[in-house]
Amino acid sequence: MVTLDENNTFQEWAELFLIYKRNKVSNGFFKSLRSAIAHANDFLGMSPLTEITPHQVDEVLFSEKLFNYRNHKPLSRKSIKNIRDVISNIYSFAFENNPQLAIRLYNPAKGRKLPSEASVTTRDAISVMWQRELISNTGHPMYIPVMIFMLCGLRRGELIPLKWTDIDFETQLLSINKTVIEKGNTFVIKSGKAKTKTSIRKIPIPMLLLSALKASLPYATSEFICPNPNTGGIFTPSSWGKSWKDYLDHLNKCYLNKQNKASLFCFTPQILRHTYATILFNAGVDVLSAAKFLGHSNPETTMKIYTHLQKEKVSGAVNLYNVYVEDILSTSCMKAG
């Protein structure tokens, strides 16, 4: 590994950090690291590691110039946290690779507070109306993948390598025991491995989905439940993107024809996974069971989702109450008048 010292800039250490991390983390996590580092480099990139102070880190975290590169919206609290954490991790990485730095320097990002006014992002589940629309719209090759996302809560990396042998039709259970990592324009299967240890799990398959899978099985020409429509093998990142876009175009076209509306709807596999969590909540499934089905390594992650959904439910109940009371009072006033 290349040796750097205190005279090297933050950007040079960050580049070495990314090289070290490249084959040790998932492609999605690597992209988030790269994005956080890009934001940090905008402020600290040309500064030597020795000259960066906690005050400078705070200037980054509280800057009004922190915007999403794609949509130019202010960064969420989670994204700002990622920036703070990656700065801290780069310093820790530097200390490990050059012990003399640990003697002379300290980590200026460690324990720095985040702006309280930063927006907290939440992934909204699709509405019940759209859930019904997806269930009823069977005329597309991506129908089964969408149903698995929404009714079993899989991650994209878990669905792509899913095989027919992973389904136990007798016990109505789906086994999640592998995932894929993205390398260039290929997905590489990692058997016996998943995002976390708890990601290897068995998920109950609802009858609605089980019936659709049974109906599809006799026509299956691939070992994969959701194969690449062009080859019958595993998807590539580009073929997946094209198939997903084609499905959304198909769905919106059907919806526009049916409803005669001029608005389009777009969602991702992650939003469908959040929809699954919402369905579990509405069905009364307890937090620990939901965490197991979702493959969360920490039930607190599931609890945060449930807490957010409970707040929405209470807010909706309050609104209904207010409307009801206003209707009664206004009606009473009109009769009294």
Backbone torsions as a table, in degrees:
resi	resn	phi	psi	omega
1	MET	NA	143.4	178.6
2	VAL	-63.0	139.6	179.7
3	THR	-97.3	126.2	176.4
4	LEU	-118.6	163.6	178.5
5	ASP	-136.3	-165.7	-175.5
6	GLU	-68.7	-15.3	179.9
7	ASN	-82.6	-15.7	178.4
8	ASN	-76.0	150.9	-176.0
9	THR	-79.2	164.8	176.1
10	PHE	-57.1	-41.8	-178.8
11	GLN	-62.1	-39.5	179.6
12	GLU	-66.4	-41.5	176.3
13	TRP	-66.2	-37.9	179.8
14	ALA	-64.1	-39.8	178.5
15	GLU	-64.0	-40.4	178.0
16	LEU	-67.3	-38.1	177.4
17	PHE	-60.8	-42.4	179.3
18	LEU	-66.5	-39.3	177.3
19	ILE	-60.3	-42.8	-179.5
20	TYR	-64.9	-38.5	-174.9
21	LYS	-82.4	-18.8	-168.4
22	ARG	-50.0	-47.3	-176.7
23	ASN	-101.6	13.0	-178.4
24	LYS	-110.7	-8.0	-179.8
25	VAL	-131.9	165.5	178.8
26	SER	-67.1	160.9	-179.8
27	ASN	-62.0	-39.2	179.6
28	GLY	-64.8	-42.7	179.8
29	PHE	-68.3	-36.2	178.9
30	PHE	-63.4	-39.6	178.3
31	LYS	-62.9	-39.3	179.5
32	SER	-68.2	-35.7	175.2
33	LEU	-62.5	-46.4	-178.2
34	ARG	-62.6	-39.0	179.2
35	SER	-66.8	-45.0	179.7
36	ALA	-63.0	-39.8	179.3
37	ILE	-66.6	-37.6	178.3
38	ALA	-59.8	-42.2	177.7
39	HIS	-65.8	-42.6	179.5
40	ALA	-64.1	-39.0	179.6
41	ASN	-64.4	-29.7	178.3
42	ASP	-58.1	-29.4	-176.7
43	PHE	-106.9	-38.8	-169.3
44	LEU	-114.7	-6.2	-169.2
45	GLY	-51.5	-42.3	-174.3
46	MET	-91.4	0.7	-179.0
47	SER	-87.3	134.6	173.1
48	PRO	-60.6	150.1	-176.8
49	LEU	-57.3	-32.4	-176.6
50	THR	-72.2	-18.6	-172.4
51	GLU	-99.0	-4.2	-177.7
52	ILE	-84.6	127.4	-176.0
53	THR	-111.5	163.1	174.7
54	PRO	-56.1	-36.1	178.9
55	HIS	-61.6	-40.5	178.6
56	GLN	-66.6	-38.1	177.3
57	VAL	-63.2	-42.2	177.6
58	ASP	-61.7	-36.7	178.1
59	GLU	-62.7	-34.1	176.6
60	VAL	-68.4	-51.4	-173.5
61	LEU	-65.5	-31.4	-177.1
62	PHE	-102.5	8.7	-176.4
63	SER	-69.2	141.2	175.2
64	GLU	-80.5	-1.9	-179.3
65	LYS	-95.0	4.6	178.6
66	LEU	-81.5	105.3	-179.9
67	PHE	-129.8	151.2	173.0
68	ASN	-63.7	129.4	-176.2
69	TYR	-64.1	-27.4	-175.0
70	ARG	-88.6	-47.9	-175.6
71	ASN	-108.1	-1.2	175.5
72	HIS	62.7	22.2	175.4
73	LYS	-91.3	155.3	177.4
74	PRO	-57.5	144.5	-179.0
75	LEU	-68.2	147.7	177.2
76	SER	-76.4	166.7	178.2
77	ARG	-59.7	-38.6	179.3
78	LYS	-63.3	-42.2	179.8
79	SER	-65.9	-38.6	177.9
80	ILE	-66.8	-38.4	176.2
81	LYS	-61.6	-39.9	178.1
82	ASN	-60.9	-38.0	178.6
83	ILE	-65.3	-47.4	178.4
84	ARG	-59.2	-44.7	-176.7
85	ASP	-66.5	-37.8	-178.2
86	VAL	-72.0	-34.0	174.5
87	ILE	-61.7	-46.0	179.6
88	SER	-62.2	-42.4	-179.1
89	ASN	-66.6	-33.7	178.0
90	ILE	-66.9	-39.4	175.9
91	TYR	-64.9	-43.2	178.3
92	SER	-62.0	-39.9	177.6
93	PHE	-62.8	-41.9	179.1
94	ALA	-64.2	-40.1	-179.9
95	PHE	-65.3	-37.5	-179.7
96	GLU	-68.4	-35.9	-175.4
97	ASN	-90.8	-14.6	176.3
98	ASN	-142.7	84.6	-174.7
99	PRO	-53.7	-27.0	179.7
100	GLN	-64.1	-29.4	178.4
101	LEU	-66.0	-36.3	-179.2
102	ALA	-64.8	-26.0	179.3
103	ILE	-77.2	-39.5	-172.9
104	ARG	-94.5	-21.0	-175.1
105	LEU	-118.0	169.3	171.8
106	TYR	-130.3	167.0	-178.2
107	ASN	-89.5	105.6	-174.6
108	PRO	-72.6	-13.7	-177.5
109	ALA	-96.4	-13.2	-174.8
110	LYS	-64.7	123.1	175.9
111	GLY	76.2	7.7	-179.9
112	ARG	-69.2	139.7	-176.5
113	LYS	-78.1	155.0	178.2
114	LEU	-98.8	154.5	177.9
115	PRO	-65.2	127.4	-177.2
116	SER	-70.4	-23.9	-177.3
117	GLU	-85.1	-4.3	179.9
118	ALA	-63.7	143.0	-177.1
119	SER	-70.1	144.1	176.2
120	VAL	-101.6	118.8	-176.7
121	THR	-85.1	139.9	173.9
122	THR	-132.6	145.6	177.8
123	ARG	-91.5	114.4	-178.7
124	ASP	-78.9	137.4	173.9
125	ALA	-72.5	154.6	175.8
126	ILE	-73.7	153.6	-175.0
127	SER	-68.6	162.7	177.8
128	VAL	-59.9	-37.9	177.5
129	MET	-57.8	-44.6	-179.6
130	TRP	-73.1	-29.5	174.5
131	GLN	-61.1	-44.1	178.8
132	ARG	-65.7	-37.2	179.3
133	GLU	-63.2	-42.5	180.0
134	LEU	-66.6	-40.8	-179.2
135	ILE	-65.5	-38.7	-176.2
136	SER	-81.5	-19.8	-176.0
137	ASN	-91.2	85.7	-172.0
138	THR	-91.5	-5.0	-169.9
139	GLY	-86.6	47.7	177.4
140	HIS	-151.9	144.3	179.6
141	PRO	-58.8	-22.3	-179.2
142	MET	-88.7	6.6	-178.6
143	TYR	-59.5	-49.4	-178.3
144	ILE	-63.0	-48.0	176.5
145	PRO	-55.5	-42.4	-179.3
146	VAL	-63.7	-41.8	179.0
147	MET	-64.2	-38.6	178.9
148	ILE	-66.5	-42.0	176.1
149	PHE	-58.2	-48.2	-170.9
150	MET	-79.9	-31.5	-173.8
151	LEU	-106.9	-6.2	175.5
152	CYS	-129.2	-11.9	172.5
153	GLY	72.3	28.9	-179.8
154	LEU	-72.0	153.9	168.0
155	ARG	-81.1	160.0	179.7
156	ARG	-59.1	-42.1	-178.7
157	GLY	-65.7	-20.0	177.2
158	GLU	-87.9	-31.0	-177.9
159	LEU	-76.7	-40.5	-173.5
160	ILE	-57.8	-42.1	179.5
161	PRO	-89.3	5.6	-176.4
162	LEU	-62.0	132.0	-178.2
163	LYS	-116.6	160.5	179.3
164	TRP	-61.1	-29.4	178.8
165	THR	-70.3	-10.0	177.9
166	ASP	-83.3	-5.0	179.5
167	ILE	-101.6	129.0	171.1
168	ASP	-105.6	100.7	-175.6
169	PHE	-68.5	-24.8	-179.6
170	GLU	-74.3	-47.7	-179.7
171	THR	-87.2	-7.8	-179.9
172	GLN	59.5	45.5	-180.0
173	LEU	-123.0	144.6	177.6
174	LEU	-111.5	123.3	-178.6
175	SER	-93.4	125.6	175.9
176	ILE	-106.5	108.3	-173.4
177	ASN	-137.4	12.4	179.3
178	LYS	-158.9	164.8	177.9
179	THR	-146.1	179.1	176.5
180	VAL	-124.7	150.6	169.8
181	ILE	-118.0	148.3	-176.2
182	GLU	-91.7	123.0	175.4
183	LYS	-129.4	105.7	-175.3
184	GLY	63.2	-128.6	177.8
185	ASN	-104.7	40.9	175.6
186	THR	-137.3	152.8	171.1
187	PHE	-107.6	125.3	179.7
188	VAL	-104.8	125.9	-177.9
189	ILE	-78.5	133.0	174.0
190	LYS	-113.7	95.8	-178.4
191	SER	-74.4	142.8	179.3
192	GLY	72.3	5.6	179.1
193	LYS	-126.6	150.8	178.5
194	ALA	-148.6	-176.1	-177.1
195	LYS	-58.6	-43.3	175.3
196	THR	-140.0	173.0	178.9
197	LYS	-60.9	-37.9	-178.9
198	THR	-75.5	-8.4	177.3
199	SER	-71.9	-22.9	174.0
200	ILE	-80.1	111.9	-169.6
201	ARG	-158.8	173.0	173.1
202	LYS	-117.9	133.6	-175.9
203	ILE	-119.7	132.3	175.5
204	PRO	-67.1	137.4	179.9
205	ILE	-99.6	119.9	178.6
206	PRO	-65.0	152.2	-175.4
207	MET	-57.9	-35.7	179.7
208	LEU	-56.8	-46.8	179.9
209	LEU	-74.8	-39.2	-179.9
210	LEU	-59.2	-41.1	178.6
211	SER	-63.2	-41.2	179.1
212	ALA	-65.7	-38.4	179.0
213	LEU	-68.0	-42.1	178.2
214	LYS	-62.3	-38.3	179.9
215	ALA	-69.2	-29.8	-178.0
216	SER	-83.7	-27.5	-173.3
217	LEU	-55.8	-45.3	-178.9
218	PRO	-60.6	-22.0	-177.6
219	TYR	-100.5	3.2	-177.3
220	ALA	-70.9	133.1	178.6
221	THR	-117.0	8.4	-177.5
222	SER	-136.9	154.2	174.8
223	GLU	-69.9	-22.5	-180.0
224	PHE	-84.9	138.6	177.8
225	ILE	-66.6	-37.2	-178.7
226	CYS	-122.8	78.9	-175.4
227	PRO	-82.7	164.1	172.5
228	ASN	-64.6	120.2	-176.3
229	PRO	-63.1	-19.8	-178.6
230	ASN	-84.8	-32.0	-173.8
231	THR	-120.9	-20.1	-174.7
232	GLY	82.3	-7.4	178.0
233	GLY	-94.5	-153.5	-179.3
234	ILE	-77.6	148.4	178.2
235	PHE	-61.8	156.5	164.3
236	THR	-106.4	160.7	178.1
237	PRO	-54.8	-40.3	-178.3
238	SER	-71.2	-41.0	-179.6
239	SER	-68.9	-33.1	175.6
240	TRP	-64.1	-46.9	-180.0
241	GLY	-58.7	-41.6	179.7
242	LYS	-66.6	-42.8	-179.0
243	SER	-65.6	-40.1	179.5
244	TRP	-66.0	-43.2	178.6
245	LYS	-63.3	-41.0	179.9
246	ASP	-62.9	-38.1	178.7
247	TYR	-65.5	-45.2	179.6
248	LEU	-63.4	-40.3	177.1
249	ASP	-61.9	-44.2	178.9
250	HIS	-61.4	-46.1	-177.1
251	LEU	-65.2	-44.6	-179.7
252	ASN	-66.6	-35.8	177.6
253	LYS	-63.3	-44.4	178.2
254	CYS	-63.3	-40.6	-177.5
255	TYR	-68.8	-42.0	-179.7
256	LEU	-64.3	-39.4	178.7
257	ASN	-66.0	-36.7	-176.5
258	LYS	-77.4	-42.8	-174.0
259	GLN	-98.0	-13.6	-177.9
260	ASN	55.6	46.5	178.9
261	LYS	-117.4	156.6	-174.6
262	ALA	-104.8	20.1	180.0
263	SER	-109.3	140.4	179.6
264	LEU	-100.9	154.3	-180.0
265	PHE	-122.5	137.8	-178.0
266	CYS	-135.8	137.2	176.9
267	PHE	-147.3	164.4	-177.5
268	THR	-118.3	166.4	173.5
269	PRO	-55.4	-35.5	-179.4
270	GLN	-66.7	-35.9	176.9
271	ILE	-67.3	-36.6	176.9
272	LEU	-68.0	-34.6	175.4
273	ARG	-64.8	-40.1	176.2
274	HIS	-67.0	-33.8	175.8
275	THR	-62.3	-40.5	176.9
276	TYR	-59.4	-44.3	177.8
277	ALA	-60.9	-37.8	178.6
278	THR	-66.7	-40.8	178.0
279	ILE	-62.3	-42.3	177.6
280	LEU	-59.8	-43.7	180.0
281	PHE	-62.3	-49.0	-178.2
282	ASN	-65.9	-26.5	179.3
283	ALA	-82.4	-6.0	178.6
284	GLY	84.5	16.7	178.3
285	VAL	-70.1	132.4	-177.3
286	ASP	-67.5	161.1	-173.7
287	VAL	-61.1	-44.7	-176.9
288	LEU	-64.5	-41.3	177.4
289	SER	-66.0	-42.4	178.9
290	ALA	-62.0	-41.3	178.8
291	ALA	-61.6	-39.4	178.9
292	LYS	-66.1	-45.3	-179.8
293	PHE	-64.1	-38.5	-178.2
294	LEU	-79.1	-16.1	-179.0
295	GLY	76.1	27.9	178.0
296	HIS	-75.4	131.7	179.2
297	SER	-72.8	-24.7	-180.0
298	ASN	-129.0	118.8	179.4
299	PRO	-57.0	-19.7	178.4
300	GLU	-62.3	-31.0	176.5
301	THR	-61.4	-44.8	178.3
302	THR	-66.6	-39.2	-179.9
303	MET	-61.4	-37.8	178.3
304	LYS	-62.6	-41.5	178.3
305	ILE	-64.2	-46.7	-178.9
306	TYR	-62.5	-40.8	179.7
307	THR	-63.0	-43.1	178.1
308	HIS	-61.6	-42.9	-179.4
309	LEU	-67.2	-37.0	179.0
310	GLN	-64.6	-40.5	177.8
311	LYS	-62.3	-41.8	178.3
312	GLU	-63.0	-39.7	-179.1
313	LYS	-64.9	-43.6	178.9
314	VAL	-64.5	-42.7	179.5
315	SER	-61.0	-42.1	178.1
316	GLY	-64.4	-38.4	179.5
317	ALA	-66.0	-39.9	178.3
318	VAL	-62.6	-42.7	179.2
319	ASN	-62.7	-43.5	178.5
320	LEU	-61.7	-41.5	179.0
321	TYR	-61.8	-45.8	-179.0
322	ASN	-61.8	-43.8	179.3
323	VAL	-62.7	-42.0	-179.3
324	TYR	-63.4	-46.6	-179.7
325	VAL	-63.5	-42.8	179.8
326	GLU	-62.4	-38.8	179.2
327	ASP	-64.5	-43.2	180.0
328	ILE	-64.8	-46.2	-177.6
329	LEU	-65.7	-43.4	-179.7
330	SER	-65.2	-37.9	178.8
331	THR	-65.6	-41.9	179.7
332	SER	-63.9	-41.3	-179.9
333	CYS	-64.2	-39.2	-179.4
334	MET	-66.5	-39.2	178.7
335	LYS	-68.4	-39.6	-179.7
336	ALA	-66.1	-34.2	179.7
337	GLY	-72.2	NA	NA
